[in-house]
Amino acid sequence: MNDFDQGNGSTREPPDPLSDRIDALLRATGRRPAVAPDRAERVHAAVRAHWQAEVGRRVRRRTVWAAALAAAATVVVAFGLGAWRRAGGPPSVATAGRVEIIVASAWSEPASGGSSVPRAALRPGDDIEVGWEVGTDDEARLAVRLTTGHSVRLDGGTRVRVLSERVLALDRGAVYVDSRGPDGTAQEPVEIRTRLGSIRDTGTQFEARLDGSSLRVRVREGAVFVDRDEGRLEVSAGLELEVSADGRTSRSERTAFGAEWSWIGEITPMMELEERSLREFLDWIVRERGLRLAFETDDLASSASGVVLSGSIQGMTLDQALESVLPTCRMRHRIDRDVLLVGPADEPASR
């Protein structure tokens, strides 16, 4: 017979000698005596003390981690507040534009009263945020490119509140608006609100100037609408509309060039010259100056479209740009009232 009895088809395990010996030994020793009460109490106290010590260590570890996390959070908050102060305030919902040029100094601050955020100086490249006020000192000027593409320029002593990407509120001073974007295409209208009326462009160049007694709107190109409680007024190129504080209006003719427009040229964002033709450059110059373009000869006019420019005029004025570009194209210029006249460069005197 094998170790496994398979007579009825079932299987059972073979006897284990070691297990049998352990059972016999336990039966021989009998019941274990009960643990003395004082000894049981000492064991209980020792276990409880160990448990309390272990719990204390875990609590302390959690406390240390909580303190570390709190300190980290404090650092993050402090960093955020520092960035807030450096940026002049908290992030706004939308960006309305970006600073292109500053003459002297300009600043921005929250338009809502009672804010603890300090006024921040603006620099080229800074964003102009919706819900903020932008201003210039008396001798300062500022050029901003709106997200709509409009070029907006502020004269000295101007304060403007940015109500949205397309709506500015002029509280005092003067703004100039050019509705063409950098690529020369007309943009959707913007609105300039004042206490004496709201101005809406229709693809144009215009200036709005507000002082204590009147609003003056003069148009260089295209037309604008001025909406008042009394109705809508249209102002076309070459005209100026004045609205007095008592509601009276008057119109007069104004040229598109001259000293009264000269402040705008001081902060004109320069054209990117690379791969642009000389004719494109000259057309841009006369539009920024309110002039007309003329050539001394038809051949010169034809050749201007074929001359491709390179280099940069960034940081120059309009006059400096003309004086730099034309000689490289073997041309010269002069301005006669409202005409920019371009001719061939004078030949050097023969020896």
C-alpha positions in Angstrom: 0.0 0.0 0.0 1.3 3.4 -0.9 1.5 6.4 1.5 -1.8 7.7 -0.1 -4.9 5.6 0.4 -6.8 5.7 -2.9 -9.3 2.9 -2.1 -12.4 5.1 -2.4 -10.8 7.6 -4.8 -10.2 10.3 -2.1 -6.8 11.8 -1.2 -5.6 12.5 2.4 -2.3 13.9 3.6 0.3 11.7 5.3 1.0 12.0 9.0 3.4 14.7 10.1 5.8 13.5 12.9 6.9 17.0 13.9 3.4 18.3 14.4 2.5 15.2 16.5 5.5 15.9 18.8 4.6 19.6 19.3 1.0 18.6 20.3 2.3 16.1 22.9 4.6 18.7 24.4 1.8 21.2 24.8 -0.4 18.6 26.5 2.4 17.8 28.9 3.0 21.4 30.0 -0.7 22.0 30.9 -2.4 25.5 31.2 -0.1 28.5 31.4 -0.4 30.5 34.6 -2.2 33.8 34.5 -0.1 37.0 34.2 0.2 38.9 37.5 -2.0 42.1 37.5 0.9 44.4 38.4 3.0 43.0 35.5 0.1 43.3 33.1 -0.3 47.0 34.2 3.4 47.7 33.6 3.2 46.2 30.1 0.0 48.1 29.4 1.7 51.4 30.6 4.8 50.7 28.5 2.7 50.0 25.4 0.6 53.1 26.0 3.7 55.3 26.4 5.2 53.9 23.2 1.9 54.6 21.4 1.7 58.2 22.7 5.3 58.8 21.7 4.7 57.5 18.2 1.5 59.6 17.8 3.4 62.6 19.1 6.1 62.1 16.5 3.5 61.8 13.7 1.7 64.9 14.8 5.0 66.8 15.0 5.9 65.6 11.5 2.5 66.8 10.2 3.0 70.1 12.0 6.4 70.5 10.4 5.0 69.7 7.0 2.1 72.1 7.5 4.5 74.8 8.6 6.7 74.2 5.6 3.7 74.3 3.2 2.5 77.5 4.9 5.9 79.0 4.5 6.0 78.0 0.9 2.5 79.5 0.4 3.7 82.7 2.0 6.7 82.9 -0.4 4.4 82.4 -3.3 2.0 85.1 -2.1 4.9 87.4 -1.4 6.3 86.7 -4.9 2.9 87.3 -6.4 2.5 90.6 -4.6 5.9 91.7 -5.7 5.1 90.9 -9.3 1.8 92.7 -8.8 3.6 95.8 -7.6 6.3 95.6 -10.3 3.5 95.3 -12.9 1.5 98.2 -11.4 -1.4 96.0 -10.3 -3.3 92.7 -10.6 -3.8 91.1 -14.0 -6.7 92.6 -15.9 -9.3 90.8 -17.9 -8.2 92.1 -21.3 -5.3 93.9 -22.9 -6.3 96.9 -24.9 -3.0 97.8 -26.5 0.8 98.1 -26.1 3.1 101.1 -25.6 5.2 101.9 -28.7 6.9 105.3 -28.0 7.3 107.5 -24.9 8.6 111.0 -24.9 9.6 112.1 -21.3 7.3 110.1 -19.0 3.9 108.5 -18.9 2.1 106.4 -16.3 -0.9 104.1 -15.7 -3.0 103.3 -12.6 -6.4 101.6 -11.9 -9.2 103.8 -13.1 -11.5 102.9 -10.2 -11.0 105.2 -7.2 -9.8 104.0 -3.8 -7.4 101.4 -5.1 -4.2 100.8 -3.1 -2.2 99.9 -6.2 0.4 102.7 -6.8 0.8 104.5 -10.1 3.3 102.8 -12.4 5.6 104.4 -14.9 5.1 103.1 -18.5 7.9 101.9 -20.8 7.9 100.9 -24.4 6.5 97.3 -24.8 4.2 97.6 -21.7 0.6 96.4 -22.0 -2.3 98.8 -21.7 -5.0 97.0 -19.7 -8.8 97.4 -19.8 -10.0 99.2 -16.6 -6.9 101.3 -16.2 -6.2 105.0 -16.6 -3.3 106.2 -18.8 -1.7 109.6 -18.5 1.1 111.9 -19.6 2.9 114.7 -17.8 2.6 118.2 -19.3 5.7 117.9 -21.5 5.3 114.2 -22.2 3.8 112.2 -25.1 2.8 108.6 -25.7 2.1 106.4 -28.6 0.0 103.2 -28.2 -1.0 100.5 -30.7 -4.4 99.1 -29.8 -5.2 95.5 -30.3 -7.7 96.7 -33.0 -4.7 98.0 -35.0 -5.4 101.7 -34.3 -2.5 104.0 -33.6 -3.5 106.2 -30.6 -1.2 109.1 -29.5 -1.5 111.2 -26.4 -0.3 114.8 -26.1 1.1 116.3 -22.9 -1.2 116.7 -19.9 -3.6 114.0 -21.1 -5.7 111.5 -19.1 -7.5 108.6 -20.7 -9.5 105.8 -19.2 -9.5 102.4 -21.0 -13.1 101.2 -21.0 -12.6 98.4 -23.5 -10.5 97.4 -26.5 -12.5 99.8 -28.6 -13.7 102.5 -26.2 -11.5 105.2 -24.5 -12.7 107.9 -22.2 -10.8 111.2 -22.6 -11.0 113.2 -19.4 -8.6 115.9 -20.4 -5.9 116.7 -22.9 -5.7 115.5 -26.5 -5.6 112.2 -28.4 -4.8 111.5 -32.0 -6.3 108.4 -33.7 -5.1 106.8 -36.9 -7.4 104.0 -37.9 -5.0 102.3 -40.3 -3.0 99.4 -38.9 0.7 98.7 -39.5 -0.2 97.0 -42.8 -2.1 100.0 -44.0 -5.6 98.5 -43.9 -8.5 100.3 -42.3 -9.7 98.9 -38.9 -13.1 98.6 -37.2 -14.2 101.9 -35.5 -13.1 103.0 -32.1 -15.0 105.4 -29.8 -13.6 108.3 -27.8 -16.0 109.4 -25.1 -15.9 112.8 -23.4 -18.3 114.7 -21.2 -19.3 116.9 -24.2 -19.8 114.1 -26.7 -18.6 110.8 -28.1 -16.5 110.5 -31.2 -16.5 107.5 -33.5 -14.1 107.1 -36.4 -15.0 105.9 -39.9 -11.6 105.0 -41.2 -9.7 108.2 -40.6 -7.1 110.4 -38.9 -8.4 112.8 -36.3 -7.5 114.7 -33.1 -9.8 115.2 -30.1 -8.8 117.9 -27.6 -10.7 118.5 -24.3 -10.1 121.3 -21.9 -12.2 122.9 -19.2 -14.5 124.8 -21.5 -14.8 123.0 -24.8 -14.2 119.9 -27.0 -12.4 120.4 -30.3 -12.4 117.7 -33.0 -10.4 118.2 -36.2 -10.1 115.7 -39.0 -7.1 115.1 -41.2 -8.4 112.3 -43.3 -11.8 110.6 -43.8 -14.6 111.6 -41.4 -15.8 111.2 -37.8 -19.2 111.3 -36.1 -19.8 113.2 -32.9 -22.8 112.0 -30.9 -24.4 114.3 -28.3 -27.7 114.5 -26.5 -28.8 117.0 -29.1 -28.0 114.6 -32.0 -25.2 113.4 -34.3 -22.7 115.7 -36.1 -20.4 114.7 -38.9 -17.0 116.2 -39.3 -15.1 115.5 -42.5 -11.5 116.0 -43.6 -10.2 119.6 -43.5 -12.8 120.7 -40.9 -12.8 121.4 -37.2 -15.8 121.2 -34.9 -15.8 122.9 -31.5 -18.4 122.0 -28.9 -18.6 124.4 -25.9 -19.6 123.5 -22.4 -23.0 125.2 -22.8 -23.7 123.1 -25.9 -23.0 125.6 -28.6 -21.2 124.3 -31.7 -19.0 126.0 -34.4 -17.1 124.8 -37.5 -14.0 126.1 -39.2 -11.6 124.9 -41.9 -8.2 123.5 -41.0 -5.3 122.3 -43.0 -4.0 118.8 -42.7 -0.4 120.1 -42.1 1.3 122.8 -40.1 2.5 123.5 -36.5 -0.8 122.5 -34.8 -0.2 118.9 -36.0 3.5 118.8 -35.3 3.3 117.1 -31.9 1.9 114.0 -33.6 5.1 113.6 -35.7 7.2 113.5 -32.6 5.8 110.2 -31.5 5.1 108.6 -34.9 5.9 104.8 -34.8 8.4 104.2 -37.6 7.7 102.0 -40.6 9.5 98.7 -41.0 11.5 99.4 -44.1 12.8 95.9 -44.9 11.5 94.7 -48.4 9.3 97.8 -48.7 9.4 100.0 -51.9 10.5 103.6 -51.9 7.1 104.6 -53.1 5.5 102.9 -50.1 7.9 104.7 -47.8 7.1 108.1 -49.4 3.3 107.5 -49.3 3.6 106.7 -45.6 5.7 109.9 -44.9 3.2 112.2 -46.6 0.2 110.6 -44.8 1.9 111.1 -41.4 2.7 114.7 -42.3 -0.6 115.6 -43.9 1.2 116.4 -47.2 0.8 115.5 -50.9 3.5 113.7 -52.8 4.9 115.0 -56.1 7.9 114.0 -58.3 9.9 116.4 -60.5 9.8 113.9 -63.4 7.5 111.0 -64.5 10.5 108.7 -64.8 11.4 109.4 -61.2 7.8 108.6 -60.1 7.9 105.3 -62.0 11.2 104.2 -60.6 10.2 104.8 -57.0 8.0 101.7 -57.1 10.9 99.6 -58.2 13.3 100.6 -55.5 13.3 98.1 -52.7 14.5 99.3 -49.3 16.4 97.6 -46.5 17.7 98.7 -43.1 15.9 100.5 -40.3 14.7 103.9 -39.4 13.6 103.0 -35.8 14.3 105.7 -33.3 14.3 108.5 -36.0 11.9 111.3 -36.6 10.0 111.7 -39.8 12.5 114.4 -41.0 15.5 112.2 -40.1 14.0 109.2 -41.9 13.6 111.3 -45.1 17.1 112.6 -44.9 18.5 109.1 -44.4 16.5 107.2 -47.0 16.4 109.4 -50.1 20.2 110.0 -50.5 20.7 106.2 -50.6 18.3 106.1 -53.5 20.1 109.0 -55.3 17.1 111.4 -54.6 16.5 114.6 -52.7 13.4 116.3 -51.4 12.0 119.7 -50.3 8.7 120.6 -48.7 6.6 123.5 -50.2 3.6 124.2 -48.0 1.5 121.0 -48.3 3.7 119.3 -51.0 6.6 116.9 -50.6 8.5 117.3 -53.8 11.0 114.5 -54.7 13.7 115.0 -57.3 17.0 113.4 -58.5 20.1 113.9 -56.3 22.3 116.8 -57.5 25.2 115.6 -59.5 28.6 116.4 -57.8 30.4 119.3 -59.3 33.0 118.4 -61.9 36.6 119.2 -61.1 
